[in-house]
């Protein structure tokens, strides 16, 4: 009974925080609500005895990725007027994509994989049970092909991000130490001899 109450509490917190991520107009507030949703998800995974996934979500996403994302958002000077331009023009496309996502989620949830029978509460696991070991065996045996495809997609995304960042012309005003070492006096200093000028005599 207590476990169900805690589950519904964190599930409601997750739904609320996820909704606020979409609704919030301030990007900093949206990032903070996203962190809250990660914490709520970790709590739900702990209840489902997926300790390794819960700890990984907190350490990797909340502890590293979201901190970096929040730092970048706070450092960026986002022009809200430019962001809102053309919003009405893209509303039909957004509504169409939202409808397709709702239909896809309905087909997935309504399938045989989400029946009540496979999700009957199981007995408590042994204290020596290793969630990380079971997850590793599942990934590197049953889902090895999908895991490799995900790694390739991430590698392509990293290469694309580096390529896009290097393609832009940047004005760099920093000093090149290699050129400074080989600089000679003749390259920087030039002595010019000029005849002295004489002032006109006062009237």
C-alpha positions as a Python dict, from the first residue, in 0.01 Angstrom:
ca = {
    (1, 'X'): (0, 0, 0),
    (2, 'X'): (275, 242, 94),
    (3, 'X'): (471, 145, -216),
    (4, 'X'): (173, 229, -439),
    (5, 'X'): (125, 566, -270),
    (6, 'X'): (491, 653, -321),
    (7, 'X'): (472, 535, -683),
    (8, 'X'): (167, 751, -764),
    (9, 'X'): (323, 1046, -583),
    (10, 'X'): (640, 1039, -793),
    (11, 'X'): (441, 956, -1108),
    (12, 'X'): (226, 1268, -1055),
    (13, 'X'): (541, 1470, -993),
    (14, 'X'): (690, 1336, -1315),
    (15, 'X'): (382, 1425, -1520),
    (16, 'X'): (366, 1775, -1370),
    (17, 'X'): (736, 1849, -1423),
    (18, 'X'): (731, 1711, -1778),
    (19, 'X'): (431, 1930, -1860),
    (20, 'X'): (602, 2237, -1715),
    (21, 'X'): (908, 2170, -1935),
    (22, 'X'): (685, 2217, -2239),
    (23, 'X'): (471, 2500, -2101),
    (24, 'X'): (741, 2714, -1938),
    (25, 'X'): (842, 3017, -2143),
    (26, 'X'): (1164, 3072, -1952),
    (27, 'X'): (1430, 2823, -2075),
    (28, 'X'): (1603, 2823, -1735),
    (29, 'X'): (1279, 2725, -1559),
    (30, 'X'): (1220, 2457, -1824),
    (31, 'X'): (1566, 2311, -1758),
    (32, 'X'): (1503, 2308, -1381),
    (33, 'X'): (1171, 2129, -1430),
    (34, 'X'): (1351, 1878, -1654),
    (35, 'X'): (1593, 1806, -1369),
    (36, 'X'): (1296, 1752, -1138),
    (37, 'X'): (1145, 1509, -1389),
    (38, 'X'): (1473, 1315, -1397),
    (39, 'X'): (1467, 1283, -1018),
    (40, 'X'): (1106, 1163, -1025),
    (41, 'X'): (1191, 909, -1296),
    (42, 'X'): (1482, 781, -1087),
    (43, 'X'): (1250, 734, -790),
    (44, 'X'): (1003, 536, -1005),
    (45, 'X'): (1286, 315, -1132),
    (46, 'X'): (1400, 252, -775),
    (47, 'X'): (1050, 134, -689),
    (48, 'X'): (1065, -99, -992),
    (49, 'X'): (1398, -239, -859),
    (50, 'X'): (1602, -91, -1145),
    (51, 'X'): (1868, 60, -922),
    (52, 'X'): (2141, 80, -1184),
    (53, 'X'): (1926, 280, -1428),
    (54, 'X'): (1811, 514, -1151),
    (55, 'X'): (2164, 587, -1032),
    (56, 'X'): (2288, 630, -1390),
    (57, 'X'): (2008, 876, -1466),
    (58, 'X'): (2096, 1089, -1164),
    (59, 'X'): (2474, 1078, -1210),
    (60, 'X'): (2491, 1118, -1588),
    (61, 'X'): (2192, 1332, -1681),
    (62, 'X'): (2132, 1537, -1367),
    (63, 'X'): (2492, 1552, -1255),
    (64, 'X'): (2658, 1625, -1589),
    (65, 'X'): (2439, 1674, -1895),
    (66, 'X'): (2171, 1892, -1734),
    (67, 'X'): (2425, 2104, -1546),
    (68, 'X'): (2606, 2172, -1873),
    (69, 'X'): (2277, 2236, -2053),
    (70, 'X'): (2160, 2477, -1781),
    (71, 'X'): (2494, 2658, -1792),
    (72, 'X'): (2471, 2700, -2169),
    (73, 'X'): (2111, 2820, -2151),
    (74, 'X'): (2199, 3080, -1886),
    (75, 'X'): (2497, 3202, -2089),
    (76, 'X'): (2303, 3236, -2416),
    (77, 'X'): (2130, 3562, -2496),
    (78, 'X'): (1811, 3425, -2645),
    (79, 'X'): (1600, 3677, -2831),
    (80, 'X'): (1241, 3580, -2759),
    (81, 'X'): (1108, 3796, -3042),
    (82, 'X'): (1315, 3608, -3301),
    (83, 'X'): (1219, 3273, -3151),
    (84, 'X'): (846, 3351, -3168),
    (85, 'X'): (861, 3467, -3529),
    (86, 'X'): (676, 3234, -3763),
    (87, 'X'): (511, 3044, -3477),
    (88, 'X'): (163, 3057, -3631),
    (89, 'X'): (300, 2937, -3963),
    (90, 'X'): (436, 2615, -3809),
    (91, 'X'): (131, 2539, -3590),
    (92, 'X'): (-36, 2303, -3844),
    (93, 'X'): (285, 2102, -3879),
    (94, 'X'): (321, 2076, -3501),
    (95, 'X'): (-42, 1971, -3457),
    (96, 'X'): (-3, 1705, -3727),
    (97, 'X'): (309, 1562, -3566),
    (98, 'X'): (140, 1565, -3224),
    (99, 'X'): (-158, 1371, -3362),
    (100, 'X'): (72, 1113, -3520),
    (101, 'X'): (260, 1071, -3190),
    (102, 'X'): (-66, 1023, -2999),
    (103, 'X'): (-181, 761, -3251),
    (104, 'X'): (155, 580, -3230),
    (105, 'X'): (147, 580, -2849),
    (106, 'X'): (-210, 451, -2855),
    (107, 'X'): (-113, 164, -3085),
    (108, 'X'): (183, 73, -2863),
    (109, 'X'): (-7, 92, -2534),
    (110, 'X'): (-305, -95, -2679),
    (111, 'X'): (-92, -383, -2805),
    (112, 'X'): (-42, -720, -2635),
    (113, 'X'): (283, -603, -2476),
    (114, 'X'): (94, -383, -2230),
    (115, 'X'): (-163, -629, -2103),
    (116, 'X'): (-209, -668, -1730),
    (117, 'X'): (-89, -1030, -1713),
    (118, 'X'): (283, -980, -1792),
    (119, 'X'): (305, -702, -1531),
    (120, 'X'): (186, -890, -1228),
    (121, 'X'): (384, -792, -918),
    (122, 'X'): (684, -1018, -877),
    (123, 'X'): (840, -1141, -559),
    (124, 'X'): (1117, -945, -395),
    (125, 'X'): (1456, -1020, -546),
    (126, 'X'): (1742, -1173, -358),
    (127, 'X'): (1975, -924, -181),
    (128, 'X'): (2266, -1053, -388),
    (129, 'X'): (2080, -982, -714),
    (130, 'X'): (2283, -756, -945),
    (131, 'X'): (2071, -528, -1159),
    (132, 'X'): (2378, -406, -1348),
    (133, 'X'): (2478, -763, -1437),
    (134, 'X'): (2134, -853, -1569),
    (135, 'X'): (2121, -532, -1771),
    (136, 'X'): (2465, -597, -1919),
    (137, 'X'): (2371, -952, -2016),
    (138, 'X'): (2053, -828, -2185),
    (139, 'X'): (2228, -550, -2377),
    (140, 'X'): (2527, -753, -2497),
    (141, 'X'): (2331, -1065, -2585),
    (142, 'X'): (1966, -1006, -2678),
    (143, 'X'): (1991, -639, -2779),
    (144, 'X'): (2348, -628, -2909),
    (145, 'X'): (2251, -521, -3263),
    (146, 'X'): (2029, -237, -3137),
    (147, 'X'): (2305, -127, -2899),
    (148, 'X'): (2560, -110, -3182),
    (149, 'X'): (2317, 85, -3403),
    (150, 'X'): (2265, 337, -3122),
    (151, 'X'): (2643, 375, -3088),
    (152, 'X'): (2682, 438, -3461),
    (153, 'X'): (2404, 700, -3455),
    (154, 'X'): (2573, 880, -3166),
    (155, 'X'): (2908, 868, -3346),
    (156, 'X'): (2753, 1019, -3660),
    (157, 'X'): (2588, 1290, -3450),
    (158, 'X'): (2921, 1380, -3286),
    (159, 'X'): (3100, 1397, -3623),
    (160, 'X'): (2818, 1613, -3766),
    (161, 'X'): (2831, 1851, -3470),
    (162, 'X'): (3210, 1891, -3501),
    (163, 'X'): (3180, 1944, -3877),
    (164, 'X'): (2913, 2213, -3837),
    (165, 'X'): (3113, 2394, -3571),
    (166, 'X'): (3433, 2389, -3782),
    (167, 'X'): (3263, 2502, -4104),
    (168, 'X'): (3183, 2848, -3974),
    (169, 'X'): (3436, 3124, -4035),
    (170, 'X'): (3557, 3247, -3700),
    (171, 'X'): (3758, 3563, -3636),
    (172, 'X'): (4029, 3459, -3395),
    (173, 'X'): (4230, 3738, -3235),
    (174, 'X'): (4439, 3514, -3013),
    (175, 'X'): (4818, 3503, -3035),
    (176, 'X'): (4992, 3213, -3207),
    (177, 'X'): (5291, 3105, -2991),
    (178, 'X'): (5457, 2923, -3283),
    (179, 'X'): (5480, 3240, -3488),
    (180, 'X'): (5600, 3442, -3190),
    (181, 'X'): (5899, 3215, -3139),
    (182, 'X'): (6030, 3262, -3494),
    (183, 'X'): (5972, 3638, -3513),
    (184, 'X'): (6282, 3846, -3594),
    (185, 'X'): (6360, 4203, -3511),
    (186, 'X'): (6343, 4306, -3877),
    (187, 'X'): (5984, 4183, -3897),
    (188, 'X'): (5861, 4406, -3616),
    (189, 'X'): (6096, 4706, -3603),
    (190, 'X'): (6204, 4944, -3875),
    (191, 'X'): (6434, 5242, -3815),
    (192, 'X'): (6380, 5537, -4045),
    (193, 'X'): (6628, 5823, -4077),
    (194, 'X'): (6471, 6159, -4138),
    (195, 'X'): (6621, 6502, -4170),
    (196, 'X'): (6556, 6731, -3880),
    (197, 'X'): (6298, 6996, -3942),
    (198, 'X'): (6376, 7356, -3868),
    (199, 'X'): (6115, 7582, -3717),
    (200, 'X'): (6040, 7908, -3893),
    (201, 'X'): (6189, 8210, -3724),
    (202, 'X'): (5941, 8414, -3527),
    (203, 'X'): (5824, 8733, -3691),
}
